[in-house]
């Protein structure tokens, strides 16, 4: 249920509603708006009787939320949410581009790639310090040293960065260093990690799981938001299907569908979506065409020697060419 307060409701009246909800054994989460505050009722065991709230001072209405993902739904927040990562706004008018190597390998290599993507127009740097890999013998990342290198390159380039957290301990470290915390596809349904991300003071980039339905994806976001962190960005990165001609099947149809039912920003990862650098450009065109609000693209100065995801990483020159094409594409779609 969503308790909608009047425009002129006082902080005391809002707090009284919060206290009432919690006295009934539920959790209250105020949602400040431009015109008025609403209060979402969470963790109720069944239908909530609206009558005790409708008679309280300052209450305008009590609305039943039909979706299981309450905080994620547009029923709760009709307006698009804009997330700020450093000085970068995700979900606004401008298409946001996140770019960089799959994994941090060294300061020299990271800085070289970071300067290249910034010069081409990228807004945020990506780089993994902790890498969950299919094989235990593959490169697993530099750990905290990788985060330190990302922070150093941030100072040198001015680019905020996002990096992945793979467990609770790692989440503590990533929160300390990064501007944004990524929850990867393999951890989309790691509910204890989602709750930890919900207590973080940084925005969360939540990738769709490899076999997750759209509702499971949104419920994962709900886990984060239910803990108090409203700064969640969704990322479609391809799902597992019967197709074997590419790494994943990029589900572009989910972007406009999800954007209709959630107020959260939706990004697309065309690098993981195809697993082949030759597919990144056409998949990017498709992503922008269906309304993605941003892109996350893997770029490496020497992909053939990359320690992770080399085949799907763009050369800096390819990324620069893609960035030159994007403005015309966005303009053509929006006019």
TARA-V860236 format. One record per helix or strand. SS is the DSSP state (a for helix, b for strand). FROM is the first residue (numbers start at 1). TO is the last residue. If there is no record, write none. Layout:
# TARA-V860236
ss=(SS;SS)
from=(FROM;FROM)
to=(TO;TO)
This chain:
# TARA-V860236
ss=(b;a;b;b;a;b;b;b;b;b;b;a;b;b;a;b;a;b;a;a;b;a;b;b;b;a;b;b;a;a;b;a;a;b;a)
from=(2;11;27;37;51;59;73;83;88;96;103;107;124;128;144;160;168;180;185;191;203;214;232;239;249;253;262;266;270;277;294;303;310;314;316)
to=(5;23;32;42;54;63;73;85;90;100;103;120;126;128;157;164;177;183;187;198;207;226;236;239;249;261;262;268;274;289;299;305;312;314;334)
